[in-house]
Amino acid sequence: MRYVPAYCLREGMLMGDNLYGPRGELMLTKGTVLSPNNIFSINRLNFNGLYVEDNLSKDIEIASIIDERVRVETIRAFKDVYIQAENGNPKEKISKPMQTAQKQIEHIVDEVLNSKSLMINMIDMKVFDDYTYHHSVNVAVISIVIGVALCLKRSDLCNLGYGALLHDIGKVFVNKEILNKPGKLTEEEFDAIKRHPSDGYDYITKEFLMPYSAQRAIIDHHEKFDGTGYPHGLKGTAISQFGRIISLADVYDALTSERPYRPALLPSEAMEYIMGSSGMQFDPSLVNIFVKKVAPYPTGTIVRLSNGMVGIVFENLEDFCMRPKIRVFSDKNRDIEPFELDLSQDHTLNITVVGVETQMQNIS
């Protein structure tokens, strides 16, 4: 399979995987030949893209860290929590959605613990435009993956997941015009945004019985390792471990998401930002784990190499995150017999990935 952005989909392309709708319903099955109506529906629902299958990529397996249905069900559960909090419903009406959301986090923990996938292909998780809910679930998944790499016990992974899922719940209390403003925020507007970690912490601690580690993660997720974050300007390990993990996951997913005020970055661009901010915004020890667990060039991505060749990523390696295995099919814009190139074995570093090809989709 290979990933194709929604705006590059063409009639006759073959679905490489099942596609689920915003309510978790099965929209298109693997093997469906795309019609103009299918493509219209995909774009109308604001899918970022999907996986297709062709002769070049038919044996490339995209290993998901969690089942898509589990992710969609978690999004739906969190959406109920968020909407009821937004509407100011009494505590007893919120408790059931919260319990459902917590059970979904436990499902995610078990999925990650049992997953055979070593690295996250974030493209596979970013398909909907409903940012708040999808972002929160993505942050929970990334945080749990980091927690598993730290060998945290299952109960701690669940608490980390609760905090990650609810990290932005305080945005319920921020004016939506400020949250969705396309231009630069005023100082007063930014101050309103900066209150959401404290507001979220206050709301959760008042309304729910939840482990302190999860509550603390909510108020800490905008603290920075060098002490320049908010709300308390904590520094280094004075920031809770869960807060430091969620901060990293939060920024990465936000950078790779379309926002009203900027376009999404490619995973590789967001990875470079994370690596460049190590020791300043982020805990260096966690960055070292992060780069082993999140693929900057997800499997199925078409990339251009420094020698003019173009190929499709078919495997990522934890210890060589920027140097995946690639199936090369073009040399200086000329089709060639495909061959496999393992950049991790190029010890001279003569060949590097220099970009992602988002327009080259008509390959066979």
Secondary structure as UniProt FT lines:
FT   STRAND          2..5
FT   HELIX           6..8
FT   TURN            11..12
FT   STRAND          14..15
FT   STRAND          19..20
FT   TURN            22..23
FT   STRAND          26..28
FT   TURN            30..31
FT   HELIX           36..44
FT   TURN            45..46
FT   STRAND          49..53
FT   TURN            55..59
FT   HELIX           68..86
FT   TURN            87..88
FT   HELIX           91..114
FT   HELIX           122..125
FT   HELIX           131..149
FT   TURN            150..151
FT   HELIX           154..165
FT   TURN            166..168
FT   HELIX           169..173
FT   HELIX           176..179
FT   HELIX           187..194
FT   HELIX           196..207
FT   HELIX           212..220
FT   TURN            221..222
FT   TURN            225..226
FT   HELIX           236..238
FT   HELIX           241..255
FT   TURN            260..261
FT   HELIX           267..276
FT   TURN            279..281
FT   HELIX           284..293
FT   TURN            299..300
FT   STRAND          302..305
FT   TURN            306..307
FT   STRAND          309..315
FT   TURN            318..319
FT   TURN            321..322
FT   STRAND          325..331
FT   TURN            332..333
FT   STRAND          334..342
FT   HELIX           343..345
FT   TURN            347..348
FT   STRAND          353..356
//
